[in-house]
Amino acid sequence: MTLDREICAALDRDDPLAAFREEFEIPDGLIYLDGNSLGALPRAVKRRLADVVTQEWGAGLIRSWNTAHWIDLPQRVGAAIAGLIGARPDEVVVADSTSVNLFKLATAALGLRPGRRVIVTEPGNFPTDLYILQGIQRLLNDRVELRVVAPEHLAGAIDGDTALLLLTQVHYRTGRVHDMMALTRRAHEVGALALWDLSHSAGAIDVDLNAAGADLAVGCGYKYLNGGPGAPAFLFVAQRHQAQAQSPLSGWMGHAAPFAFSDDYLPAPDIRRMLCGTPAILGLAALEIGVGIMARADHRQLRRKSMALGDLFIRLVEQECPGQFTLQSPRDAAARGSQVSLGHPEGYAIMQALIARGVIGDFRAPDTMRFGFTPLYVRHSDVYDAVAHLKDIMDSGAWQDAAHQARGAVT
Amino acid sequence: MTLDREICAALDRDDPLAAFREEFEIPDGLIYLDGNSLGALPRAVKRRLADVVTQEWGAGLIRSWNTAHWIDLPQRVGAAIAGLIGARPDEVVVADSTSVNLFKLATAALGLRPGRRVIVTEPGNFPTDLYILQGIQRLLNDRVELRVVAPEHLAGAIDGDTALLLLTQVHYRTGRVHDMMALTRRAHEVGALALWDLSHSAGAIDVDLNAAGADLAVGCGYKYLNGGPGAPAFLFVAQRHQAQAQSPLSGWMGHAAPFAFSDDYLPAPDIRRMLCGTPAILGLAALEIGVGIMARADHRQLRRKSMALGDLFIRLVEQECPGQFTLQSPRDAAARGSQVSLGHPEGYAIMQALIARGVIGDFRAPDTMRFGFTPLYVRHSDVYDAVAHLKDIMDSGAWQDAAHQARGAVT
């Protein structure tokens, strides 16, 4: 069966999540397929931030730490995120950036497994995970060994010397999904811990940290959770580890009694021990709106639509542009996050041509065009229109202009 | 001469900084003396944040990292702060929290002084500095020794084993100002580095990092810089150290080529190497407004008014409430930041009574009432009115109601 726009429009009419699109501000005529890099603006953020600024900061001033419950925001938004990732409300807190949280939890994991020095991870995934581990290794030198192994050799590389397995669940470039359950079990078999980076998972696929037995996790607030540019990140510590896990970033907000101003650090008895400095209230307030929308959507419907949009994109690309792109993402939707990546040697120029027409994806060198399908606001007809633009660009050679300009810019 | 309200009103009429008050939103009838804890709202933040949300995030989406220059914000706001603290524009960057930045720079300092393990600091100042050092010590154990000595013994405690002197320049509780010039010189005499926490200095007193030869510094965005609740913090690395100083928090935004997505961390050649995760755009945009206002004010006028307001407060308290409070701040304005602290065993209840009347200061256990005088928006007549309320509360015994309620709340 040939897929056409009418079929896609019909799928939109039957979409149980269709109404959610109205909660976001998507510019007219724009097809936004980059929610995996920066989620769209929830309309309610505008009013909420205006209130935070005018009422809470402007009128309430310092009193708002209590009266507007600013002090509780890291835990309150954390509890809301917990519901999206299979965690208990008291196991998640919002703080700092994903990178900073990786540092806290990876070093905490070393403390939980004294005598073990190996951290196992994979190459080629989003590099902040590797960079942070390299920073820890440089700081702790002979107390840490990084074992960076290809995904297919991960299970075999985890052994009795392993303190921690650290993986990004959904690959930022290909969208490939790791088997969190199996790899966590493998880590536990040898007494190691598992730390999962959910930056491309939370809000994109079903995540059930506690069902998988995960020990630690971090994730991003500005992608599928729609928390805004540079939104604060979140972290998860399984309840069973909370009394022992210690953050090396022992700032005052992680203290058991931050307002006692005592000279000696005593970590909070709960997940708050993973806080460090003063919480970023503007970012937290925006993130709370994004997370709140996601929390109202049915998880299964979200995942079903996410897979359907990716499948639709792949079928349409193969129907309209046969043989022109390599599929860099898993074809099996169950093994793929909420994105599809296409390979093409002129991918940069082709993506520039798409962006010039209002189809926003992104490009990752050397040859990857990424298209994100966020089920809350991307329509089946958007996917159709995006591929129609792609076909037109390829058929007309319009991308060559962009390629020419790009080369000019480089020289 | 007896000070009265007319004299204070006359001082306001002659105040060259008086017009700056109009740039802030101060609720009618409120006397806000807590800008040292959370600065007031600059009116321009409302429109700026609305633009960032609606135009840059909502309409620009991912493109705004380039088109709205989000990616440059940490350096751009850093350069603006540099002008307030005697630094070069390329020596300051805005990132993370004060606590996180302390961690980065204290560990970087250890790397700059291999073979030395002592960090000298003082007890009883704002505790996140101590907490962060304790976290570093726990992480690096025998590679770090903390030498926590009373202020009068600091100079003698700095010796050839000292890698770093870390001090908060203005004491959060008393407002006492350290001699940055002399203590930095003392550190350098024995080959140690000096890291200054400017949280209560930047925007409050004259700071000239390069004149003092300071090596490293951090500071807070939400106090005198009026960046909003939980605003991102800043850090300074003297140009001569930038090629060697390495942050252990080596996240992707500190990489020399963050968008190359290579597996190996290579620090940026400049101050950007101290960045870690994705910058918090909402917080940065608000902070830029606050810093911009401060940058337009004359430094000498700011400091002169700050000292005058503190002197006025002390004189009025001694005139109106003789013998009722102990002065916990230096009487000499030159040795005092932009705050005055009064001691009273019932300080908590008295402050509650003041707050109930719209005079906002704060309380630090066991007996310190803090009053901050931010020269951009506090008037001489505000100081007069605040002390009039204080006198009335003391004369009428109104604070005893608050004391009674407070005790009831505790039990």
Interface residues (C-beta under 8 A of the other chain):
Chain A: E25 P27 L30 Y32 D34 S37 L38 A40 L41 V45 K46 L49 A50 V53 T54 E56 W57 G58 A59 L61 I62 R63 S64 W65 W70 D96 S97 T98 S99 V100 L102 F103 T107 P123 G124 F126 P127 T128 L130 Y131 I132 Q134 G135 I136 R138 L139 L140 V148 R173 Y222 G228 P229 G230 A231 P232 A233 Q246 S247 P248 L249 S250 G251 W252 M253 G254 H255 A260 F261 S262 D263 D264 Y265 C276 G277 T278 P279 A280 I281 L282 G283 L284 A286 I355 I360 D362 R364 A365
Chain B: E25 P27 L30 Y32 D34 S37 L38 A40 L41 V45 K46 L49 A50 V53 T54 E56 W57 G58 A59 L61 I62 R63 S64 W65 W70 D96 S97 T98 S99 V100 L102 F103 T107 P123 G124 F126 P127 T128 L130 Y131 I132 Q134 G135 I136 R138 L139 L140 V148 R173 Y222 G228 P229 G230 A231 P232 A233 Q246 S247 P248 L249 S250 G251 W252 M253 G254 H255 A260 F261 S262 D263 D264 Y265 C276 G277 T278 P279 A280 I281 L282 G283 L284 A286 I355 I360 D362 R364 A365
